[in-house]
């Protein structure tokens, strides 16, 4: 067992299999309510895994999910976990203008807070869709009352990414804290090292080594993420999707449950708010001279 002194942040993006951005060309948003919802059983399994290890985590939850599964939201909170926002309807921030984005994040925050009976402080953009072209989103989040975001993935990717942004938590000019998903610096490139499809694709030993290196060498908390549908081998297969999307979505899903159990045993884990909001010294970065 690896037992570093550093506590890492375990985060779950609570959305169902039919809501992933890569499926948007194949599944109409208007058809979501007619799809079999599997998110509740999958989150309950995750809650079981966390309880068995005494681990607390942050659940970035869609308002759409919360409205249809309010009891699930309460189980998350009652389990000692942080409830955070993933927006309302899994619309990419880069696809919205300022007014629509503000309405989305405000509605999701209110929905979650009304159900949980406590403040929602954190936000993660669907598909890490805040980047150089829409940095105004940070001001909208601050005005809506969020205290931190985890919306930038500092890698180069065909769907998202801002590779030149800082790798670790930093404060913006408006006071909002941005906590990027963790990367491993190798030469002049940032490599994804903390969850999602990369965690399913790579051998577990590689993921363990990368997270451990961030703890040992960078002396930083890693931010790991995954989705409830990633532990669900029985989810419906979406017909007609292209080969790349099929591979990315379904690769090694049957192995995910076991890998998560190893991950929970090998590292120390906690909630985003308790790890990052309580830090006294956080560097300040201006990603652009004016975000507004």
C-alpha atoms as one frame of an Amber mdcrd trajectory, in Angstrom:
protein
   0.000   0.000   0.000   1.222   3.484  -0.897   0.640   5.888   1.964   1.793
   9.402   1.025   1.217  12.202   3.496  -0.617  14.195   0.831  -4.386  13.865
   0.488  -5.653  13.751  -3.097  -9.055  14.882  -4.322 -11.434  12.186  -5.557
 -14.117  13.618  -7.849 -17.079  12.064  -9.633 -18.869  13.773 -12.529 -22.463
  12.663 -11.990 -24.040  12.233 -15.403 -25.614   9.286 -17.188 -24.176   7.353
 -20.123 -26.430   9.034 -22.705 -25.352  12.547 -21.654 -21.682  12.401 -22.560
 -20.622  15.061 -25.047 -19.262  12.515 -27.520 -22.759  11.036 -27.894 -24.391
  14.392 -28.686 -24.388  13.746 -32.468 -26.174  10.414 -31.885 -28.621  11.082
 -29.039 -30.989  14.030 -29.114 -31.334  15.988 -25.895 -35.105  15.780 -26.361
 -34.824  11.982 -26.043 -33.005  11.928 -22.709 -36.160  11.362 -20.671 -37.040
   8.314 -22.747 -33.680   6.636 -22.089 -33.060   4.088 -19.358 -31.457   5.970
 -16.455 -28.702   3.994 -14.748 -26.968   6.757 -12.826 -28.666   6.025  -9.503
 -27.547   2.393  -9.232 -24.037   3.345 -10.356 -23.658   6.169  -7.841 -24.958
   3.870  -5.106 -22.197   1.403  -5.994 -19.638   4.207  -5.791 -21.005   5.238
  -2.401 -20.564   1.629  -1.237 -16.940   1.586  -2.383 -16.205   4.876  -0.643
 -17.918   3.862   2.580 -15.936   0.621   2.696 -12.712   2.621   2.695 -13.928
   5.562   4.773 -13.265   7.934   1.869 -15.005  11.261   1.281 -15.245  12.644
  -2.262 -16.696  15.481  -4.312 -19.656  14.736  -6.591 -19.959  17.259  -9.438
 -23.645  16.681 -10.159 -25.861  17.769 -13.033 -28.951  19.734 -12.070 -30.837
  17.571 -14.597 -29.903  14.474 -12.611 -30.663  16.097  -9.256 -34.169  17.099
 -10.344 -35.002  13.501 -11.321 -33.177  11.747  -8.478 -33.459  13.990  -5.409
 -33.056  11.080  -2.985 -29.706  10.287  -4.599 -28.497  13.818  -3.911 -29.434
  13.443  -0.276 -27.619  10.091  -0.041 -24.470  11.736  -1.378 -24.644  14.481
   1.230 -25.649  12.125   4.043 -22.598  10.021   3.218 -20.332  12.926   4.154
 -19.445  13.898   0.594 -19.259  17.308  -1.024 -22.046  18.157  -3.457 -20.811
  20.389  -6.271 -22.214  21.554  -9.606 -21.651  20.125 -13.071 -24.059  22.623
 -14.597 -27.693  22.036 -15.383 -27.965  20.117 -18.627 -24.417  19.079 -19.603
 -24.091  21.806 -22.201 -20.494  22.664 -22.931 -19.575  26.108 -21.636 -17.873
  26.798 -24.959 -21.228  26.315 -26.744 -23.031  28.947 -24.629 -22.936  32.714
 -24.536 -22.579  34.631 -21.292 -26.319  34.896 -20.607 -27.031  31.226 -21.275
 -24.022  30.080 -19.250 -25.001  32.282 -16.318 -28.534  30.916 -16.378 -27.232
  27.337 -16.520 -24.819  27.555 -13.591 -27.233  29.635 -11.491 -30.116  27.187
 -11.964 -27.918  24.167 -11.189 -26.570  25.772  -8.022 -30.044  26.609  -6.732
 -31.384  23.131  -7.558 -28.570  21.395  -5.711 -28.669  23.742  -2.724 -32.423
  23.402  -2.335 -32.112  19.610  -2.254 -28.991  19.415  -0.087 -29.846  22.200
   2.332 -26.292  23.546   2.215 -24.147  25.796   0.002 -22.698  24.494  -3.241
 -19.222  25.975  -3.613 -17.658  24.136  -6.544 -18.283  23.843 -10.281 -16.846
  21.737 -13.097 -17.651  22.556 -16.698 -18.909  19.627 -18.796 -16.041  18.212
 -20.846 -13.635  20.748 -19.261 -15.052  23.284 -21.682 -13.607  26.485 -20.229
 -10.565  27.591 -22.160  -8.839  30.495 -23.858 -11.938  31.390 -25.854 -14.390
  31.762 -22.955 -12.484  32.865 -19.872 -15.398  35.205 -19.162 -17.050  32.121
 -17.645 -14.935  32.553 -14.510 -16.499  35.928 -13.793 -19.954  34.438 -14.299
 -19.136  31.699 -11.787 -17.888  34.204  -9.223 -21.021  36.335  -9.627 -23.207
  33.227  -9.203 -21.596  32.579  -5.814 -19.211  29.732  -6.588 -15.905  29.756
  -4.715 -13.924  27.379  -6.880 -13.907  25.762 -10.300 -12.254  22.606 -11.624
 -12.913  23.241 -15.296  -9.547  23.418 -17.036  -7.557  20.396 -18.114  -4.053
  21.650 -18.982  -3.454  19.170 -21.811  -3.767  19.165 -25.581  -6.871  17.212
 -26.633  -9.133  17.178 -29.666 -12.219  18.124 -27.610 -10.850  20.319 -24.816
  -7.723  21.480 -23.046  -5.610  24.541 -22.262  -2.061  23.166 -22.170  -0.367
  26.465 -21.256  -2.444  27.089 -18.127  -1.017  26.346 -14.652  -0.983  22.704
 -13.599  -1.995  23.255  -9.978  -4.521  25.325  -8.019  -4.394  29.081  -8.527
  -6.545  32.089  -7.743  -7.988  34.365 -10.398  -8.304  38.145 -10.252 -11.935
  37.859  -9.126 -11.096  35.639  -6.150 -12.310  32.400  -7.727 -10.022  29.422
  -7.226  -9.347  27.240 -10.260  -8.204  23.695  -9.465  -7.163  21.987 -12.715
  -7.358  18.259 -13.230  -3.903  16.860 -12.542  -1.286  16.287 -15.211   2.218
  14.864 -15.218   4.928  17.103 -16.657   7.230  15.187 -18.996   9.689  17.270
 -20.972   7.711  20.144 -22.457   4.339  18.401 -22.372   1.646  17.801 -19.797
   0.392  14.219 -19.828  -3.068  13.239 -18.531  -2.588  11.340 -15.301  -5.765
  11.483 -13.312  -8.814   9.694 -14.516 -11.428   9.261 -17.170 -10.688   7.216
 -20.253  -6.942   7.435 -19.632  -7.367   5.571 -16.352  -9.285   2.816 -18.128
  -6.887   2.652 -21.079  -3.526   2.635 -19.298  -2.323  -0.199 -17.053  -3.243
   0.564 -13.446   0.433   0.514 -12.435   1.062   3.464 -14.768  -1.741   5.544
 -13.260  -0.534   4.702  -9.762   3.009   5.753 -10.660   1.886   9.066 -12.168
  -0.271  10.073  -9.202   2.458   9.004  -6.802   5.013  11.081  -8.712   2.826
  14.190  -8.462   2.628  13.637  -4.712   6.346  12.937  -4.247   8.008  15.230
  -6.769   5.564  18.117  -7.119   4.405  17.808  -3.502   0.868  18.544  -4.698
  -2.533  16.950  -4.250  -3.755  15.175  -7.366  -7.291  15.732  -8.664  -8.719
  12.445  -9.982 -12.055  12.160 -11.793 -14.353   9.538 -13.249 -18.026   9.063
 -14.178 -20.665   6.677 -12.793 -21.212   5.123 -16.228 -17.554   4.047 -16.261
 -18.265   1.316 -13.711 -21.311  -0.007 -15.600 -20.555  -2.847 -18.062 -24.298
  -3.425 -18.532 -25.109   0.006 -19.936 -26.920   0.043 -23.297 -24.665   0.171
 -26.342 -25.300   3.181 -28.551 -25.707   2.096 -32.188 -24.093   3.875 -35.111
 -21.298   5.642 -33.234 -17.904   6.015 -34.889 -15.039   3.699 -33.966 -13.058
   6.315 -32.044 -16.011   7.265 -29.872 -16.854   3.597 -29.283 -13.316   2.830
 -28.156 -13.025   5.860 -25.888 -16.325   5.247 -24.167 -16.275   1.482 -23.661
 -12.608   0.529 -23.293 -11.949  -1.533 -20.138 -15.198  -0.637 -18.384 -15.427
  -4.177 -16.888 -12.074  -3.559 -15.141 -13.006  -0.184 -13.681 -14.564  -1.357
 -10.412 -11.457  -3.321  -9.456  -9.129  -0.508 -10.439 -11.079   1.947  -8.312
 -10.798  -0.349  -5.324  -7.022  -0.464  -5.822  -6.884   3.310  -6.187  -8.811
   3.850  -2.969  -6.418   1.530  -1.140  -3.205   2.941  -2.585  -3.699   6.657
  -1.869  -5.224   9.009   0.642  -8.382  10.716  -0.675 -10.659  13.583   0.317
 -13.071  16.295  -0.823 -12.150  19.236  -3.033 -13.461  21.856  -0.637 -11.586
  20.469   2.366  -8.315  20.108   0.461  -8.175  23.344  -1.502 -10.433  25.984
   0.037  -8.672  25.751   3.384  -5.222  26.482   1.949  -3.799  29.792   3.076
  -1.283  30.356   0.285  -2.428  29.887  -3.304  -0.610  31.526  -6.238  -2.487
  34.162  -8.208  -2.484  33.927 -11.989  -4.016  36.154 -14.625  -4.768  33.944
 -17.613  -5.599  37.081 -19.554  -5.377  40.773 -18.593  -9.142  40.965 -18.105
 -11.572  38.075 -17.911 -14.696  40.227 -17.930
